[in-house]
């Protein structure tokens, strides 16, 4: 083979190689849905992960995946099949999906430009994004500050629009490692329509509970509160 022929053959192969590499490597995705539950060995996502538009999740026939969309407030329970994450809902192929609308801020969950550039290969955890300050359920899930000393792991929640209600919770090692604490486990319900301040490790958050906030089990996306 002459040098000219060899160069031509190499150049011709570049688009094919680039296409194959592109197919193997995930494109940057904007996180738009939250994994609220997953029972699967093949899904390659975990509880409290974000997933992005175009991401493909493969489920075995009896696997279950629960997604909540941050902008459309679409809550999906998916059984089996191939799931393609969309902008407002998933495209489920060869599987079954049950959908319901839930209360959420509908796109007011804010992501930094760095967070928005994360890819599907490293679907980042819930504690890596800013969340709304309006809660639609009475038992919040609190995303905890990172790398706190054990003596600083005290979560305080105090009502600010009316004096008297105050909660103080010591966060154990398991919750600190997970990065979140669910007040439902402590059976603490906050008042509808009330304003509160949460503090932990020198950080403070002011938030409000919706006047029609639910008391029972609700999707995490409806009740998420996060420290920086």
Backbone as CSV, one residue per row, in Angstrom:
resi,resn,N_x,N_y,N_z,CA_x,CA_y,CA_z,C_x,C_y,C_z
1,UNK,0.849,-1.197,0.000,0.000,0.000,0.000,0.879,1.239,0.000
2,UNK,0.623,2.187,-0.894,1.421,3.403,-0.965,1.095,4.302,0.212
3,UNK,1.985,5.277,0.497,1.762,6.207,1.601,0.483,7.004,1.391
4,UNK,0.250,7.426,0.120,-0.953,8.207,-0.190,-2.221,7.401,0.095
5,UNK,-2.196,6.116,-0.278,-3.357,5.254,-0.038,-3.577,5.029,1.445
6,UNK,-2.457,4.849,2.195,-2.544,4.622,3.633,-3.144,5.828,4.341
7,UNK,-2.694,7.029,3.969,-3.225,8.249,4.581,-4.707,8.398,4.287
8,UNK,-5.087,8.124,3.020,-6.497,8.245,2.649,-7.366,7.279,3.439
9,UNK,-6.855,6.043,3.620,-7.619,5.043,4.368,-7.766,5.455,5.833
10,UNK,-6.699,6.026,6.407,-6.741,6.474,7.806,-7.742,7.592,7.997
11,UNK,-7.714,8.583,7.075,-8.646,9.706,7.162,-10.087,9.242,7.014
12,UNK,-10.305,8.280,6.135,-11.652,7.767,5.921,-12.191,7.069,7.162
13,UNK,-11.286,6.489,7.954,-11.714,5.741,9.137,-12.045,6.645,10.309
14,UNK,-11.556,7.909,10.289,-11.733,8.799,11.435,-13.192,9.038,11.784
15,UNK,-14.085,9.351,10.808,-15.490,9.547,11.182,-16.111,8.347,11.864
16,UNK,-15.749,7.126,11.378,-16.300,5.911,11.979,-15.829,5.757,13.413
17,UNK,-14.523,6.000,13.642,-13.968,5.886,14.983,-14.584,6.922,15.908
18,UNK,-14.753,8.132,15.379,-15.346,9.189,16.197,-16.782,8.854,16.566
19,UNK,-17.516,8.286,15.608,-18.901,7.911,15.875,-18.975,6.830,16.929
20,UNK,-18.072,5.821,16.829,-18.074,4.739,17.811,-17.715,5.270,19.188
21,UNK,-16.730,6.171,19.256,-16.339,6.731,20.552,-17.475,7.545,21.142
22,UNK,-18.163,8.296,20.261,-19.294,9.091,20.728,-20.405,8.205,21.260
23,UNK,-20.626,7.069,20.605,-21.671,6.157,21.054,-21.332,5.555,22.407
24,UNK,-20.034,5.316,22.632,-19.635,4.720,23.910,-19.647,5.749,25.024
25,UNK,-19.255,6.987,24.733,-19.147,8.003,25.760,-20.436,8.793,25.903
26,UNK,-20.923,9.018,27.126,-22.172,9.733,27.326,-22.022,11.216,27.030
27,UNK,-23.029,11.800,26.423,-23.038,13.239,26.181,-23.413,13.958,27.472
28,UNK,-22.974,15.193,27.640,-23.376,15.952,28.829,-24.893,16.064,28.897
29,UNK,-25.433,15.901,30.088,-26.873,15.900,30.267,-27.282,16.920,31.313
30,UNK,-28.441,17.523,31.121,-29.024,18.385,32.138,-29.909,17.529,33.038
31,UNK,-29.599,17.420,34.316,-30.398,16.567,35.203,-31.823,17.099,35.326
32,UNK,-32.788,16.261,35.045,-34.174,16.720,35.091,-35.108,15.774,35.822
33,UNK,-34.639,14.622,36.264,-35.500,13.707,37.013,-34.707,13.089,38.158
34,UNK,-35.412,12.736,39.200,-34.832,12.189,40.412,-35.213,10.729,40.562
35,UNK,-34.239,9.874,40.889,-34.511,8.462,41.165,-35.004,8.347,42.608
36,UNK,-36.289,8.087,42.763,-36.871,7.993,44.096,-36.845,6.566,44.639
37,UNK,-36.742,5.603,43.735,-36.628,4.198,44.158,-36.129,3.400,42.968
38,UNK,-35.360,2.363,43.231,-34.894,1.486,42.151,-34.650,0.097,42.728
39,UNK,-35.200,-0.893,42.066,-34.968,-2.293,42.416,-34.513,-2.993,41.142
40,UNK,-33.211,-2.956,40.910,-32.661,-3.470,39.658,-31.160,-3.663,39.794
41,UNK,-30.658,-4.725,39.152,-29.218,-4.967,39.096,-28.628,-4.456,37.788
42,UNK,-29.478,-3.987,36.876,-29.000,-3.575,35.553,-29.209,-2.092,35.276
43,UNK,-29.893,-1.381,36.155,-30.283,0.004,35.862,-29.111,0.973,35.856
44,UNK,-28.059,0.705,36.619,-26.878,1.571,36.697,-27.223,2.962,37.237
45,UNK,-28.272,3.054,38.049,-28.584,4.266,38.789,-28.915,3.857,40.218
46,UNK,-28.858,4.828,41.128,-29.093,4.554,42.530,-30.141,5.495,43.090
47,UNK,-30.685,5.120,44.237,-31.605,5.967,44.990,-30.972,7.338,45.210
48,UNK,-31.728,8.405,44.922,-31.313,9.796,45.078,-30.338,10.259,43.996
49,UNK,-30.236,9.548,42.881,-29.476,10.023,41.725,-30.346,10.947,40.881
50,UNK,-29.696,11.873,40.179,-30.350,12.595,39.101,-30.081,11.854,37.794
51,UNK,-31.035,11.924,36.866,-30.838,11.422,35.507,-31.190,12.539,34.544
52,UNK,-30.665,12.452,33.315,-30.828,13.536,32.369,-31.496,13.110,31.079
53,UNK,-31.964,14.088,30.331,-32.653,13.841,29.074,-31.771,13.051,28.117
54,UNK,-32.337,11.991,27.545,-31.606,11.136,26.625,-30.929,9.956,27.287
55,UNK,-30.854,9.957,28.603,-30.224,8.841,29.304,-31.067,7.578,29.160
56,UNK,-30.412,6.468,28.921,-31.091,5.187,28.722,-30.855,4.299,29.935
57,UNK,-31.931,3.767,30.497,-31.862,2.890,31.663,-32.529,1.573,31.300
58,UNK,-31.796,0.482,31.422,-32.324,-0.824,31.046,-32.743,-1.609,32.287
59,UNK,-33.964,-2.116,32.235,-34.530,-2.861,33.356,-34.863,-4.287,32.937
60,UNK,-34.631,-5.225,33.840,-35.091,-6.597,33.637,-36.619,-6.613,33.780
61,UNK,-37.283,-7.678,33.314,-38.757,-7.695,33.276,-39.445,-7.356,34.593
62,UNK,-38.872,-7.755,35.725,-39.521,-7.495,37.011,-38.871,-6.358,37.794
63,UNK,-37.932,-5.681,37.204,-37.287,-4.547,37.870,-38.268,-3.380,37.999
64,UNK,-38.040,-2.561,39.016,-38.890,-1.391,39.246,-38.020,-0.142,39.387
65,UNK,-38.426,0.919,38.711,-37.746,2.210,38.776,-38.800,3.284,38.999
66,UNK,-38.562,4.154,39.992,-39.479,5.262,40.258,-38.746,6.569,40.001
67,UNK,-39.278,7.373,39.082,-38.685,8.663,38.726,-39.667,9.791,39.018
68,UNK,-39.125,10.927,39.467,-39.920,12.151,39.578,-39.251,13.228,38.740
69,UNK,-40.011,13.814,37.834,-39.482,14.864,36.962,-39.575,16.220,37.654
70,UNK,-38.465,16.954,37.637,-38.363,18.187,38.398,-39.176,19.324,37.793
71,UNK,-39.293,19.371,36.468,-39.990,20.476,35.820,-41.480,20.176,35.615
72,UNK,-41.773,18.990,35.139,-43.174,18.658,34.839,-43.916,18.112,36.050
73,UNK,-43.190,17.758,37.121,-43.775,17.157,38.328,-44.462,15.832,38.009
74,UNK,-43.968,15.148,36.982,-44.488,13.831,36.600,-43.802,12.764,37.461
75,UNK,-44.607,11.919,38.089,-44.103,10.857,38.959,-44.387,9.527,38.278
76,UNK,-43.341,8.749,38.004,-43.489,7.529,37.218,-43.018,6.298,37.997
77,UNK,-43.826,5.266,37.965,-43.423,3.958,38.469,-43.329,3.032,37.269
78,UNK,-42.105,2.589,36.968,-41.824,1.858,35.738,-41.426,0.426,36.094
79,UNK,-42.022,-0.524,35.415,-41.697,-1.935,35.618,-41.159,-2.513,34.311
80,UNK,-39.893,-2.935,34.329,-39.277,-3.587,33.184,-39.106,-2.686,31.973
81,UNK,-38.373,-3.204,30.980,-38.221,-2.519,29.710,-37.019,-1.590,29.653
82,UNK,-36.974,-0.818,28.585,-35.922,0.170,28.372,-36.513,1.559,28.551
83,UNK,-35.894,2.340,29.426,-36.399,3.667,29.767,-35.489,4.717,29.131
84,UNK,-36.073,5.594,28.330,-35.342,6.731,27.774,-35.877,7.984,28.455
85,UNK,-35.014,8.645,29.208,-35.428,9.826,29.956,-35.724,10.966,28.990
86,UNK,-36.886,11.591,29.131,-37.267,12.711,28.279,-37.173,14.025,29.007
87,UNK,-37.748,15.068,28.432,-37.737,16.376,29.065,-38.810,16.499,30.135
88,UNK,-39.962,15.868,29.908,-41.057,15.963,30.857,-41.583,14.609,31.321
89,UNK,-41.280,13.557,30.557,-41.671,12.200,30.937,-40.794,11.213,30.201
90,UNK,-40.832,9.965,30.631,-39.975,8.934,30.050,-40.664,8.236,28.883
91,UNK,-39.844,7.780,27.949,-40.309,6.892,26.891,-39.958,5.476,27.331
92,UNK,-40.972,4.668,27.606,-40.769,3.323,28.140,-41.088,2.312,27.050
93,UNK,-40.093,1.508,26.698,-40.240,0.515,25.648,-40.183,-0.888,26.241
94,UNK,-41.152,-1.718,25.885,-41.231,-3.101,26.357,-41.370,-3.188,27.868
95,UNK,-41.953,-2.166,28.458,-42.199,-2.166,29.886,-43.540,-1.524,30.190
96,UNK,-43.811,-1.333,31.463,-45.085,-0.755,31.886,-44.810,0.451,32.770
97,UNK,-45.580,1.529,32.589,-45.387,2.738,33.385,-46.719,3.245,33.913
98,UNK,-46.726,3.628,35.176,-47.886,4.254,35.812,-47.478,5.671,36.193
99,UNK,-48.237,6.664,35.713,-47.866,8.062,35.927,-48.897,8.778,36.799
100,UNK,-48.389,9.785,37.538,-49.259,10.653,38.325,-48.572,12.007,38.473
101,UNK,-49.356,13.074,38.521,-48.818,14.396,38.793,-48.679,14.582,40.301
102,UNK,-47.549,15.153,40.726,-47.337,15.417,42.144,-47.018,16.893,42.335
103,UNK,-47.134,17.365,43.558,-46.816,18.757,43.860,-45.308,18.938,43.929
104,UNK,-44.791,19.845,43.107,-43.382,20.238,43.199,-43.256,21.636,42.622
105,UNK,-42.073,22.208,42.674,-41.921,23.595,42.245,-41.867,23.760,40.729
106,UNK,-41.934,22.679,39.990,-42.063,22.758,38.550,-40.974,23.528,37.850
107,UNK,-39.705,23.192,38.150,-38.605,23.823,37.441,-37.866,24.859,38.256
108,UNK,-38.346,25.159,39.465,-37.647,26.132,40.296,-36.466,25.537,41.048
109,UNK,-36.263,24.219,40.901,-35.067,23.604,41.439,-33.884,24.052,40.595
110,UNK,-32.907,24.714,41.219,-31.842,25.361,40.477,-30.585,24.513,40.471
111,UNK,-29.887,24.469,39.327,-28.636,23.736,39.179,-27.555,24.690,38.701
112,UNK,-26.365,24.585,39.268,-25.263,25.399,38.789,-24.831,24.913,37.416
113,UNK,-24.081,25.758,36.690,-23.625,25.368,35.360,-22.710,24.160,35.426
114,UNK,-21.929,24.054,36.487,-21.051,22.893,36.633,-21.862,21.639,36.853
115,UNK,-22.901,21.724,37.682,-23.752,20.572,37.931,-24.507,20.176,36.676
116,UNK,-24.963,21.184,35.911,-25.724,20.889,34.695,-24.874,20.198,33.654
117,UNK,-23.540,20.334,33.733,-22.654,19.720,32.768,-22.243,18.304,33.123
118,UNK,-22.715,17.796,34.258,-22.381,16.427,34.633,-22.985,15.449,33.636
119,UNK,-22.366,14.288,33.464,-22.822,13.330,32.465,-23.519,12.146,33.104
120,UNK,-24.122,11.332,32.245,-24.837,10.151,32.725,-23.897,9.150,33.358
121,UNK,-22.624,9.187,32.990,-21.674,8.221,33.541,-21.420,8.465,35.004
122,UNK,-21.698,9.683,35.462,-21.485,10.002,36.872,-22.703,10.737,37.395
123,UNK,-23.853,10.096,37.291,-25.107,10.715,37.729,-24.948,11.139,39.172
124,UNK,-24.980,12.469,39.417,-24.603,12.919,40.747,-25.777,12.881,41.703
125,UNK,-25.463,12.875,42.990,-26.447,12.669,44.025,-27.261,13.923,44.282
126,UNK,-28.359,13.728,44.958,-29.292,14.799,45.224,-28.648,15.935,46.009
127,UNK,-27.726,15.611,46.911,-27.127,16.652,47.709,-26.172,17.527,46.918
128,UNK,-26.050,17.306,45.606,-25.198,18.128,44.767,-25.972,19.225,44.041
129,UNK,-27.227,19.440,44.357,-28.005,20.443,43.643,-28.832,21.285,44.596
130,UNK,-29.097,22.527,44.176,-29.946,23.405,44.960,-31.401,23.023,44.764
131,UNK,-32.209,23.168,45.834,-33.596,22.766,45.738,-34.518,23.911,46.148
132,UNK,-35.807,23.714,46.009,-36.781,24.738,46.316,-36.853,25.019,47.798
133,UNK,-37.406,26.161,48.137,-37.614,26.525,49.536,-39.096,26.452,49.922
134,UNK,-39.921,25.905,49.034,-41.323,25.638,49.357,-41.515,24.138,49.392
135,UNK,-42.034,23.633,50.497,-42.247,22.204,50.655,-43.734,21.891,50.563
136,UNK,-44.047,20.750,49.953,-45.436,20.378,49.715,-45.847,19.167,50.547
137,UNK,-45.064,18.859,51.546,-45.403,17.794,52.491,-44.901,18.209,53.861
138,UNK,-45.475,17.638,54.891,-45.198,18.091,56.247,-43.983,17.425,56.880
139,UNK,-43.425,16.417,56.204,-42.262,15.716,56.744,-41.109,15.807,55.738
140,UNK,-40.257,16.815,55.869,-39.204,17.038,54.867,-38.142,15.947,54.847
141,UNK,-37.514,15.824,53.688,-36.252,15.101,53.555,-35.171,16.164,53.475
142,UNK,-34.224,16.123,54.379,-33.205,17.170,54.482,-31.880,16.660,53.933
143,UNK,-31.377,17.322,52.899,-30.029,17.050,52.404,-29.025,17.696,53.323
144,UNK,-28.104,16.926,53.861,-27.233,17.388,54.938,-25.952,18.041,54.418
145,UNK,-25.379,18.973,55.197,-24.066,19.512,54.830,-23.027,18.404,54.833
146,UNK,-22.017,18.553,54.000,-20.989,17.514,53.887,-19.876,17.727,54.913
147,UNK,-19.216,16.627,55.248,-17.974,16.622,56.035,-18.102,17.363,57.368
148,UNK,-19.209,17.147,58.058,-19.362,17.746,59.375,-18.734,16.857,60.443
149,UNK,-18.142,17.480,61.434,-17.661,16.730,62.586,-18.862,16.154,63.329
150,UNK,-18.632,15.050,64.013,-19.744,14.371,64.676,-20.469,15.283,65.654
151,UNK,-19.744,16.136,66.370,-20.380,17.016,67.348,-21.217,18.113,66.696
152,UNK,-21.025,18.348,65.395,-21.797,19.372,64.680,-23.012,18.798,63.961
153,UNK,-23.226,17.498,64.074,-24.336,16.861,63.358,-25.638,16.970,64.150
154,UNK,-26.046,18.181,64.433,-27.311,18.428,65.125,-28.178,19.284,64.212
155,UNK,-29.314,18.743,63.816,-30.260,19.449,62.957,-31.311,20.117,63.835
156,UNK,-31.424,21.437,63.699,-32.421,22.202,64.452,-33.409,22.825,63.477
157,UNK,-34.678,22.661,63.767,-35.738,23.252,62.959,-36.654,24.024,63.898
158,UNK,-36.810,25.328,63.623,-37.589,26.189,64.510,-38.589,27.008,63.698
159,UNK,-39.811,27.036,64.156,-40.842,27.838,63.492,-40.581,29.316,63.755
160,UNK,-40.679,30.134,62.722,-40.337,31.551,62.860,-41.546,32.490,62.789
161,UNK,-42.659,32.032,62.237,-43.828,32.914,62.148,-44.693,32.852,63.401
162,UNK,-44.425,31.872,64.245,-45.130,31.741,65.512,-44.212,31.026,66.492
163,UNK,-43.921,31.598,67.645,-42.973,30.978,68.585,-43.536,29.712,69.220
164,UNK,-42.613,28.830,69.627,-43.010,27.654,70.397,-42.585,26.324,69.815
165,UNK,-42.687,26.162,68.481,-42.355,24.868,67.886,-40.862,24.809,67.558
166,UNK,-40.204,23.787,68.084,-38.766,23.644,67.855,-38.397,22.160,67.909
167,UNK,-37.562,21.728,66.979,-37.115,20.338,66.926,-35.593,20.306,66.888
168,UNK,-35.013,19.334,67.601,-33.558,19.159,67.601,-33.252,17.676,67.423
169,UNK,-32.509,17.361,66.378,-32.239,15.970,66.027,-30.742,15.753,65.866
170,UNK,-30.228,14.722,66.514,-28.825,14.350,66.326,-28.737,13.344,65.181
171,UNK,-27.897,13.651,64.184,-27.780,12.831,62.986,-26.741,11.742,63.208
172,UNK,-27.136,10.488,62.995,-26.220,9.373,63.219,-25.287,9.182,62.017
173,UNK,-24.333,8.252,62.180,-23.326,8.038,61.137,-23.950,7.569,59.827
174,UNK,-24.974,6.727,59.910,-25.592,6.187,58.697,-26.241,7.294,57.878
175,UNK,-26.984,8.182,58.536,-27.630,9.284,57.820,-26.596,10.260,57.278
176,UNK,-25.547,10.521,58.057,-24.496,11.430,57.594,-23.807,10.872,56.358
177,UNK,-23.557,9.562,56.335,-22.919,8.936,55.180,-23.826,8.963,53.965
178,UNK,-25.140,8.773,54.179,-26.090,8.799,53.072,-26.263,10.199,52.515
179,UNK,-26.097,11.218,53.379,-26.198,12.600,52.932,-27.570,13.213,53.070
180,UNK,-28.507,12.495,53.696,-29.840,13.055,53.880,-30.497,12.442,55.120
181,UNK,-31.491,13.162,55.640,-32.243,12.675,56.793,-33.726,12.894,56.529
182,UNK,-34.527,11.864,56.728,-35.959,11.905,56.479,-36.689,12.102,57.800
183,UNK,-37.367,13.241,57.950,-38.079,13.508,59.196,-39.232,12.546,59.435
184,UNK,-39.653,11.841,58.396,-40.703,10.841,58.573,-40.227,9.740,59.519
185,UNK,-38.927,9.445,59.518,-38.399,8.406,60.394,-38.500,8.802,61.855
186,UNK,-38.461,10.110,62.116,-38.597,10.595,63.487,-40.038,10.956,63.801
187,UNK,-40.943,10.731,62.842,-42.373,11.024,62.992,-42.605,12.486,63.375
188,UNK,-41.887,13.384,62.692,-42.046,14.819,62.915,-42.802,15.425,61.740
189,UNK,-43.915,16.078,62.035,-44.711,16.752,61.018,-44.707,18.248,61.289
190,UNK,-44.441,19.042,60.258,-44.444,20.488,60.384,-45.827,21.040,60.050
191,UNK,-46.084,22.252,60.481,-47.412,22.846,60.332,-47.631,23.384,58.924
192,UNK,-48.814,23.171,58.399,-49.162,23.698,57.081,-49.164,25.228,57.109
193,UNK,-48.611,25.830,56.056,-48.606,27.277,55.921,-47.588,27.994,56.781
194,UNK,-46.822,27.259,57.579,-45.875,27.879,58.511,-44.521,28.129,57.847
195,UNK,-43.771,29.053,58.439,-42.406,29.356,58.001,-41.432,28.865,59.071
196,UNK,-40.335,28.265,58.613,-39.357,27.677,59.526,-37.942,28.107,59.149
197,UNK,-37.057,27.932,60.126,-35.624,28.045,59.867,-34.959,26.741,60.304
198,UNK,-34.213,26.146,59.379,-33.425,24.948,59.692,-31.964,25.352,59.789
199,UNK,-31.262,24.813,60.769,-29.849,25.141,60.935,-29.058,23.886,61.267
200,UNK,-27.818,23.857,60.763,-26.932,22.731,61.017,-25.518,23.107,60.587
201,UNK,-24.545,22.859,61.461,-23.148,23.104,61.117,-22.850,24.524,60.694
202,UNK,-23.536,25.493,61.259,-23.304,26.888,60.916,-24.092,27.377,59.714
203,UNK,-24.845,26.501,59.061,-25.661,26.885,57.910,-27.126,27.023,58.323
204,UNK,-27.830,27.916,57.613,-29.241,28.143,57.904,-30.050,28.195,56.610
205,UNK,-31.284,27.691,56.684,-32.211,27.751,55.554,-33.568,28.197,56.086
206,UNK,-34.164,29.175,55.424,-35.535,29.551,55.716,-36.444,28.945,54.654
207,UNK,-37.532,28.310,55.084,-38.424,27.663,54.125,-39.856,27.743,54.621
208,UNK,-40.789,27.477,53.719,-42.209,27.506,54.037,-42.844,26.176,53.682
209,UNK,-43.819,25.785,54.458,-44.599,24.587,54.178,-45.912,25.040,53.520
210,UNK,-46.221,24.470,52.391,-47.419,24.850,51.649,-48.675,24.676,52.512
211,UNK,-49.641,25.570,52.292,-50.869,25.538,53.095,-51.669,24.252,52.893
212,UNK,-51.440,23.563,51.765,-52.146,22.319,51.490,-51.196,21.120,51.530
213,UNK,-50.093,21.254,52.245,-49.097,20.183,52.319,-49.711,18.897,52.860
214,UNK,-49.288,17.778,52.287,-49.829,16.478,52.679,-49.153,15.953,53.938
215,UNK,-49.892,15.125,54.661,-49.373,14.551,55.905,-48.774,13.168,55.706
216,UNK,-49.306,12.403,54.766,-48.858,11.031,54.570,-47.642,10.929,53.688
217,UNK,-47.416,9.729,53.181,-46.270,9.463,52.315,-46.407,10.243,51.014
218,UNK,-45.368,10.948,50.633,-45.347,11.731,49.398,-44.003,11.552,48.717
219,UNK,-43.920,11.787,47.417,-42.628,11.692,46.725,-41.594,12.646,47.325
220,UNK,-40.353,12.243,47.291,-39.276,13.053,47.863,-39.183,14.405,47.188
221,UNK,-39.441,14.454,45.876,-39.332,15.718,45.161,-40.279,16.775,45.716
222,UNK,-41.341,16.372,46.404,-42.304,17.301,46.981,-41.868,17.861,48.336
223,UNK,-40.877,17.226,48.952,-40.538,17.573,50.332,-39.034,17.690,50.582
224,UNK,-38.302,18.037,49.554,-36.858,18.084,49.656,-36.350,19.453,50.098
225,UNK,-35.473,19.450,51.087,-34.839,20.665,51.610,-33.354,20.376,51.715
226,UNK,-32.508,21.283,51.237,-31.084,20.976,51.181,-30.205,22.116,51.692
227,UNK,-29.243,21.733,52.546,-28.175,22.649,52.936,-27.116,22.665,51.832
228,UNK,-26.352,23.752,51.760,-25.274,23.837,50.760,-24.134,22.907,51.128
